Amino acid sequence: MSNTTEKQQLIDKIVEAIQDVKGEDVMIFDLTKIENSVAETFIICSGNSNTQVSALAGAIEKKVRNDLKDRPWHVEGTENAMWVLVDYVTVVVHIFQKQVREYYDIEELWGDAVITKIED
């Protein structure tokens, strides 16, 4: 199986997990054409509370582990769950509480990326 196929499977499983826990405003950023980007793909979504943000991160890890036998390289932000980062090296997931996402406006940092918005 090619790396592109494996990466797309990972993206699909992450989006499924987000949708299972009712994550909102899901956006996929293709960063492959951006020089020196930290990953090939960012997935960003929002939750309404620290409980939902934690549940989203847990659901992503569980679905990817069970379906693809993969674990994140690094997870950060679970202590307060205002913003959790789940890093699969080529794909990085950012899960924000809505007000934190609005404050940091991370979408603007990657204005050159090809963006796919997933409908709720």
N, C-alpha and C positions, 0 to 999 in steps of 0.2 A: 504494500500500500504506500502511496506517495505521501510526502510530508504535507502537501496541499490538501489531500483528502483527509489526513489525520487532523489537520488544523481545522478544516471545515466541520468535521464530526465534533470536535471539541467545542467549537462555536455553537453548533446546533444544540448540543447537550446543555451548555450554559444557558442559552436562551430558553430552552424548555424548562429548566429548573427555575429560572426567574419568573416565567409565566405561571408555573405551578404554585408559586407563593405570592402571586399577584403583584410582582414588581412593576413599577410604572416608568414611563418615559425611557424605554430601552433604545439605546443607540449603539450601533456598531461602527467603529472608526477603523478604516483600512489605512494603516500607516506605512505600508510597504514601499511607497514611493517617496517617503519623507526621509531624507538623509539623517543618520544618527538618531533615529527614534529608538526609544527604549524597548519597544516590542513591535511586532508586526500588526497586531490588532488590539484595540481597546474596546471593551464593552462597558457601557455606563448605564446604570439604572438607579431608580429612586425607591425608597421605602418611606412609610409614613411615621415610623417610630424606631427606636433602637431595637425593640423586639423584632420588628419586621426586617430590619437591616441584618440582624443576627440570623434570623430564619433564612433569609435569602442566601447569605454566605454559606450557611450549613447545608442548604438544599443543593447549591452548586457543587460543593465538595462531595456530597453524598452521591449525587447523580453521576458525576464524572468518575468517581471511584468505582461505583457499582457497574456502570455501563461501559466505561472505557479502560478501567483498571489503571487510572492515572491519578496522581495526587499533586496538589499545588507545590511549587518550589518554595513559596513564601506566602504567608497570610499576615496581614497587619491591620490593626484598628479594632480588634474584637473586644477590647477592654471596655470601651465606652460606646461602640457601635454608632458613632456619628458618621463615620466614613470607613468602610472596610475595603481593603485591597486584597484580591485573591490573584496570585501571580502564577501562571502556568508557563512562564518564560516567553513563548511566542504570542500568547494571548493573556492580557491582563484585564481583570474585571474590577471596576470601581463601583461600589454600592454606597450611595449617599442617602442621608436623610434629606428631604426636599430643601429645607432652608440652607443646609450646608452646600448642597449642589448649586443653588442659586448664588450663594456668596462667592464660591470659588470660580464659578463659570468656566469649568474645565473645557467645555466644548469649544470655547474661543481660542484656547491654546493650540488646538489642532485644526485650525481653519483650513489648512491645505489638504486635510485628509478627505478621502471618499467616505461619506457618511450614509449609513443605512438606518432609517428609523423603523423600529418594529412596532406595528400597531397593537395597541392594548386589546 
